[in-house]
Amino acid sequence: MTTLPALPVEGVTDTAIVETIRRLVECESPSSDLAAVARSADVVAAVGAELLGIEPERIVVGGVTHLRWRFGPATRVLLVAHHDTVWPLGTAERLPFSVSDGILRGPGCFDMKAGLAMALHALAALADRDGMTLLVTGDEELGSPNSRALIEETARGAAAALVLEASADGGAWKSARKGVGLYDVEVTGRAAHAGLEPERGVNATVELARFVLAVAALGDPDAGTTVTPTRAESGTTTNTVPAGARLWIDVRARTAAELERVDRALRALVPAHPDAAFRVRGGINRPPMEAGMSSALVALAGRTAHRLGLPPVADVAVGGASDGNFTAGIGVPTLDGLGAVGGGAHAEHEHVVVAELAPRTRLLTELMHAISRTDEPWHA
């Protein structure tokens, strides 16, 4: 293992990072509001240009504004972040940015504007940024429908991807993530009067009920696979045999093989009534980020933290997905959860521990430097 000297990152301070987070949080960016996301991109671009000395590429796909800073002709280390949030416009007035007793609050601070600020400051601390790329997407909270191809194209050929999503409990890194399947199932029956001639109808609600039970049985707790019917609707009036119903399904699995098994099984289900029909839309949304894609990076991060005098950090596998699923899915070694320590993602108690910002940003800078200066394989 190559030993590299510590970098001069004394300029990375909590105060500077907090000010950047404030600027990012105070520009609201709900994923579904394209104009708000564009305004947020303007703020991110301005902050990044001040810190990094160059403007980013602005990439608009499907109306969504993404940003990319590239240093050098080829990407060796890719930093992945997003600037969209789940919070609607007006939330910042009701839950304004604040710092009190070492806790920073504000909509989107933990997920993941603090992580984005850390990425910008970590890059700024590097005198030599050759081989570094920062990609900031604007639709991650929607499942990255417009940015997936951009993420994969940017990541292809990189030695490693470092994802600035918020940490797990206690600051743990995220070394594995389940893959995701998202489905929308339409059930078609036939309407009839529920009192006069119900026998002439084909009850879509009954078929939906059978479908829900069959779907729920596809999970495999031993394999860590969950198949969850989440939302359902059916019928029109209380005295009509329902002609239509609809079901949404969330699938999570640790391996691609399990995602594919569930996908095949879902599409093979047939109605009990010969005149009913199922139509399955959707499919595998994100591949799994399997532990083998992060193990060497976890070890490197652990050694780096020790050298910096930081306490040991755990790593965990989580059920939630991120853009790290896409980078790992194309074979790029990926370590996730390198962002803020705190909690309350997507909840009103969302918060960030200020004292952890600078140490984790210094660690990120050291990781980038180490990866970019060695030719070792960063995956098992």
C-alpha positions, 0 to 999 in steps of 0.5 A: 500500500502506497503511503501518502503525506497528509495534505495541507487542508487547514483551510477546511473549517466548519465556519466556511462549510456552514456558510456554504450550506446556508446559501444552498439551503436558502435556495429551495429546490423541490425536485418536481419544480424545474424552475426552482431546480434551475435557480438552485443550480445557479446558486450551486454554480456561483458557490462552486465557481467562487471555491474552485475558480471555474464555472461548471458545465450546465447540462439540462436533460428533460428540463432538469438542470445538472452541473459538472466540474471536470479537472483534466482530460480523464476522470479518475475520482468522481464525486457524486452529489445532488441539489434537489430536495423533497421539500416544497417551496415555502418550507424554508420560511416555516423551517428556516436555516439555523445553527444552535448548540452545534446543530444545523437545521433547514430543509434539505440540509442533511439530504444532501446540501451539506454533503454537496458543500463538503464536496465543494470544499474538499475539492477546493482544498486540493492544489492539484485537481487533475483527474477530479470530477464533481457531478451535481444532479437535480433529480435524485429524489425522483429516482434520477430519471433524467440523469441516470445516463449522465451519471453512468457516462461520467463515471465510466472509466473512473477508478472510484466514485465517492457519493456525498449522501448523508451518513448512516446512524452514527456517521457510518459509511454506506458500503452496500445499498439494495437495488430497487424495482418500482412498479405500477400495475393496472387491473382491468375488470368490467363494470356492472350494477352492484345491486341489480346484476353484479354477476355481469361484472368482473370485479377489479378490486377482488382481482387486485386483492388476489394480486396484492397477496401474490405480490407480497409472497414474492419477498424473501427475508432470508435473501433480504428481498422485500416486495411491498405493495404501497399504494392502491386505488379501485372503483368509482362509486359504492354501488358499482362493480369496479371496472378498474384498479391500480397498485404501486409496488416497491421492490428492494433486493441485495443482488441483481439476480433477486431483482430479476427474479421478482421482475419475472414473477410479477410479470408472470402473474395472471388474473383468476377471472378469464375476463380480467387483465393485468398490465404491469408498468415499470421495472428495475429502477436502480441496480444494487450497490453490492459490498464487493464494490466498496470493500477496498475503499472502506479499508482505505477510508479507515486507514486514512481516518486513523492517520488523521487521528479521527475515530474509527467509522463503521460501514453498513448496508442500507435498504435505501438507494442513491446515485451510487447504485448507478456507478457501482452498477456499471462496475465502478468501485463506489463508497457512499454515505461520505456526507453529513452526520446528523439525521431526520432525512425527509422529516421536519427534524432534519439536522446536521452535526456541525462539529463533524463537517470539517473532519469529514471534509478533510477525510474526503480530501485525503481519500480523493488524493490517495485514490488519484495517486495510486493505481491500485484496484479499489474494489474486491 
